Amino acid sequence: MLNAINEVTQATNEGAEGITNIAEKASVFTSRTEDMVSQMKETRNNTEQLAVKMAQFKV
């Protein structure tokens, strides 16, 4: 009986470690996604500014 309880405890601990690992990876993913969105907005802004400057040189 004690062996069964130990196995359940070990399985529970492994499950908790797995969930923690997934949560950490999700957090990293979210952070990187936010960085990417920020860079995309900056790129869009730079593209718009470039288009305005290029329009000055049209013949």
C-alpha positions as CSV (number, residue, x, y, z in Angstrom):
1,M,0.0,0.0,0.0
2,L,2.8,2.4,0.9
3,N,4.5,1.6,-2.5
4,A,1.3,2.6,-4.3
5,I,1.1,5.9,-2.4
6,N,4.7,6.6,-3.3
7,E,4.1,5.9,-6.9
8,V,1.0,8.2,-7.0
9,T,3.1,10.9,-5.2
10,Q,5.9,10.5,-7.7
11,A,3.5,10.7,-10.7
12,T,1.8,13.8,-9.2
13,N,5.2,15.5,-8.8
14,E,6.2,14.6,-12.4
15,G,2.9,16.0,-13.6
16,A,3.5,19.2,-11.7
17,E,7.0,19.5,-13.1
18,G,5.6,19.0,-16.6
19,I,2.9,21.7,-16.1
20,T,5.6,24.1,-14.7
21,N,7.7,23.4,-17.8
22,I,4.8,24.1,-20.1
23,A,4.0,27.3,-18.3
24,E,7.6,28.5,-18.5
25,K,7.7,27.8,-22.2
26,A,4.4,29.5,-22.8
27,S,5.7,32.6,-20.9
28,V,8.8,32.7,-23.1
29,F,6.6,32.3,-26.2
30,T,4.4,35.1,-25.1
31,S,7.3,37.4,-24.5
32,R,8.9,36.6,-27.8
33,T,5.6,37.2,-29.6
34,E,5.2,40.6,-27.9
35,D,8.7,41.5,-29.1
36,M,7.9,40.4,-32.6
37,V,4.7,42.4,-32.7
38,S,6.6,45.5,-31.4
39,Q,9.3,45.0,-34.2
40,M,6.5,44.6,-36.8
41,K,4.9,47.9,-35.7
42,E,8.3,49.6,-35.8
43,T,9.0,48.2,-39.3
44,R,5.5,49.4,-40.5
45,N,6.3,52.9,-39.1
46,N,9.7,52.9,-40.8
47,T,8.1,51.8,-44.1
48,E,5.5,54.5,-44.0
49,Q,8.2,57.1,-43.3
50,L,10.3,55.8,-46.2
51,A,7.3,55.9,-48.5
52,V,6.8,59.6,-47.6
53,K,10.4,60.4,-48.2
54,M,10.4,58.4,-51.5
55,A,7.4,60.3,-52.7
56,Q,9.5,63.5,-52.6
57,F,11.7,62.1,-55.3
58,K,9.1,61.0,-57.8
59,V,9.4,62.6,-61.2
